[in-house]
Amino acid sequence: MKFLVVDDSSVDRHLLTSLLEGLGHQVDACSDSKEAMQMLTDRDYASVFLDIVMPEQDGYKFLREVRSNQKTAKQHVIFCSTKKTPLEIDYGMKRAGADDYLIKPVTRETVEQALQKVR
C-alpha cells in the first residue's frame, strides 16, 4: 500500500516513514499542508498520517479542507498523530473528519494496529 505522511517535525516524519517502509509499504512524506493537498489531489493513497499541530495550518483545519474538497473527500483513511491525550483530541478529531488517531511517539505496534483499519 502507499501512504502519505504529513508532519512538520523531520524526526517524527522520518520515524513514521521508516516504520511504514519497514512493513513493506511505499511512503510519500511532506512537511506542510499546501504540499500535502497537492499530493492528495495528484496521487492515490491508502491512508494519510497527519500531524495535528503544524505551524502554518493546523491539522484540524487541513483535514476539514480535505473532507470538503470533492477530489479528496472520501478516498483516504486519515489518522491524526499528536502528543496530546485522547480526551484532548477526540472531539476535535471527529468533528474535523479524521478516521482515527495515533499518540506520539508512534511505535511499530501502534502503526500495525492502525494499518488493520485500512485493509
Secondary structure as UniProt FT lines:
FT   STRAND          2..6
FT   HELIX           10..22
FT   TURN            23..24
FT   STRAND          26..30
FT   HELIX           33..42
FT   STRAND          47..51
FT   HELIX           59..68
FT   TURN            70..72
FT   STRAND          77..82
FT   HELIX           86..96
FT   STRAND          100..103
FT   HELIX           108..116
FT   TURN            117..118
//
